[in-house]
């Protein structure tokens, strides 16, 4: 009987930890940065961006870069790097970061974990 109670307790503990892991709370700064980047990306996609938003881009991306999982999710959803490159091309074409960002945007990851999935079959 004691073994059954121990196993049930272990299962409940694992279920609780799994639930808490799914509900992990991010700080308001991360939520704000995530929301801000989505709004900025929408503005770029609609052609409504302006040159004075560069500071907003940089601050939000710096905050989200502290949380790689969220950064990668946003990259996967909206192609964050590509949208930022498009913004820079429109408003700051002489920016020195542009070539490196273009290169990074050209190699989009296929998964949230950053693994590049491809056809690894024979090369005939």
ZIQUIMO-V97696 format. One record per pair of residues at least 12 apart in sequence whose ideal C-beta (glycine too) atoms are under 10 Angstrom apart, sorted by sequence separation. I is the first residue (numbers start at 0). J is the second residue. D is the distance in whole Angstrom. If there is no record, write none. Layout:
i = [I,I]
j = [J,J]
d = [D,D]
This chain:
i = [84,88,39,43,60,83,84,87,88,38,59,83,84,87,84,39,40,63,84,35,38,39,83,84,84,36,60,81,84,85,35,36,39,59,60,80,81,83,84,35,38,39,80,83,84,37,80,81,82,32,35,36,56,60,80,81,35,36,80,81,34,35,79,80,32,33,36,56,57,78,80,81,31,32,35,36,56,80,31,32,35,79,32,33,74,78,28,29,32,33,53,56,74,28,31,32,56,30,31,32,75,29,32,33,36,40,44,53,74,75,28,29,32,36,43,48,52,53,74,75,28,75,76,26,29,33,37,40,41,50,75,28,29,32,33,36,40,48,49,53,71,74,25,28,32,39,40,43,44,48,52,53,75,26,30,33,37,40,43,50,51,71,72,74,26,29,33,37,39,42,43,49,50,71,25,29,32,36,40,41,43,44,48,49,50,53,71,37,40,43,48,69,71,25,36,39,40,43,46,68,25,39,42,43,67,68,23,37,40,67,68,36,40,43,67,36,39,43]
j = [96,100,52,56,73,96,97,100,101,52,73,97,98,101,99,55,56,79,100,52,55,56,100,101,102,55,79,100,103,104,55,56,59,79,80,100,101,103,104,56,59,60,101,104,105,59,102,103,104,55,58,59,79,83,103,104,59,60,104,105,59,60,104,105,58,59,62,82,83,104,106,107,58,59,62,63,83,107,59,60,63,107,61,62,103,107,58,59,62,63,83,86,104,59,62,63,87,62,63,64,107,62,65,66,69,73,77,86,107,108,62,63,66,70,77,82,86,87,108,109,63,110,111,62,65,69,73,76,77,86,111,65,66,69,70,73,77,85,86,90,108,111,63,66,70,77,78,81,82,86,90,91,113,65,69,72,76,79,82,89,90,110,111,113,66,69,73,77,79,82,83,89,90,111,66,70,73,77,81,82,84,85,89,90,91,94,112,79,82,85,90,111,113,68,79,82,83,86,89,111,69,83,86,87,111,112,68,82,85,112,113,82,86,89,113,83,86,90]
d = [9,10,6,9,10,9,7,7,9,10,10,10,10,9,10,6,10,8,5,10,9,6,6,5,10,9,8,9,8,9,6,8,7,10,9,6,9,10,5,9,9,10,9,8,9,10,10,9,9,10,8,5,10,7,5,4,4,7,4,8,9,9,9,9,7,8,9,9,9,7,9,7,10,4,9,7,6,8,8,8,9,10,8,9,10,6,10,10,4,6,10,7,9,9,8,5,9,10,10,9,8,6,9,9,10,8,8,8,7,7,5,7,9,9,10,10,8,8,7,8,9,8,10,9,8,6,7,9,9,9,6,9,6,8,9,6,5,9,10,7,7,9,10,10,9,10,8,10,7,6,8,7,10,10,9,9,8,7,5,8,9,8,6,9,9,6,6,7,10,10,8,10,4,5,7,10,9,8,9,9,10,8,7,7,7,9,8,9,4,6,7,10,6,10,6,8,8,5,9,7,7,9,9,10,10,9,10,10,9,10,10,9,9,8,8,9,8,10]
